[in-house]
Amino acid sequence: MSRKSSSGPKKPPAVPRPSSSIMLLSPTNQLLLLHRVQTSSSFASAHVFPGGNLSAFHETIPAEGSAERHLDGPAYRIAAIRETFEESGILLSQAEGEGNGLLHLSEDIAEAGRKAIHGDKVRFTDWLEGVGGTPDVDNLIPFTRWVTPTTVPKRFTTQMYVYMLPLSTDVDSELVVHTPTHDGGLEHTAAQFDDVATWLSRADKGEVILYPPQLYLLTLLGQFLTGKGDYAAQRAALSAFLAKVPTGDLPHPTANISWGDKSMSPVPIPIKRADGRTTVGLDTPGPELAGSGRGGDYDHVVVVNFAKIGSSKMEVRSRKEVLAEAEAEKAKQAKL
């Protein structure tokens, strides 16, 4: 008679919850990050992009198992704009009427709406229509989807977007009203724009906590958003990059998947490093998308020390270089 394991049957992985986030660029191409509270159940104490889960009250959530569940679509776009408003106070909405530009509201009206929306007192799109606006979904640029690995108890399928606030060279411009505020400490303790290079430097020094998805995306953005200079040219270069296919140099199927359609589920690559860090691959799309033809970025990996809270000594590296280093280290050890 066979014995059953005392631990019982293996628990299936959690179903990824649909969510979306925005990499929001200021008129001077600075990036907005929010500092999450220590008690958060996800990314505690980390700096993250504004965003969050789709809400059945505010959006029509794609059904589990449907093709739309892991695809960019209206529900993901509206949720990204709603969550950004709830978390930072920045409303990405077009004023009604062609050519009217972004909607600007008084602080009192915006804050009252923010609280009512967060508390599910009024549907976001209904409130927005009532104040004369429509969500600016057309100016969201999809830039990768992330599916949490099955080893993590709380999983998400997160659509990422880039949004560029209108350029302005006048410091007295009305666009300065887009000053971020945190959400009163509900989920975040700070909301701040800064240069991409500054965020990466602070993470490298351990001053802020970033997780691999944020570090990876910041590293890619940092190739084009280089600080003070020709902001329009920086945006043009970034837009060209996001539209470019193939996306990589190595002969791998993922190179033919656009940045907007890439799906990434970080998985450790079983190679030994002399410094003890873990090498994380970004090419697999996650089990929910197995066989779908989706995939991520084969050309790059993240090298990282995982910690109880956050990660340290992270780098985005060329897969080819990291594998070559591993082979060289293996050959070195064999000679000892």
Secondary structure, DSSP 8 states (H G I E B T S, - for coil): -----TT-S-------EEEEEEEEE-TTS-EEEEEE-TT-SSSTT-EE-SEEE--TTTS----TTSGGGGS--HHHHHHHHHHHHHHH----EEESSTT--B----HHHHHHHHHHHHTTSS-HHHHHHHTTEEE-GGG-EEEEEEE--TTSSS-EEEEEEEEE------TTSGGGG------TTSSEEEEEEE-HHHHHHHHHTTSS---HHHHHHHHHHHTT--SSS-HHHHHHHHHHHHH-SS--SSS-GGGGS-TTT-EE--EEE----TT--EEEEE----GGGTTTT---EEEEEEEEEE-SSSEEEEEEEEHHHHHHHHHHHHHHHHH-
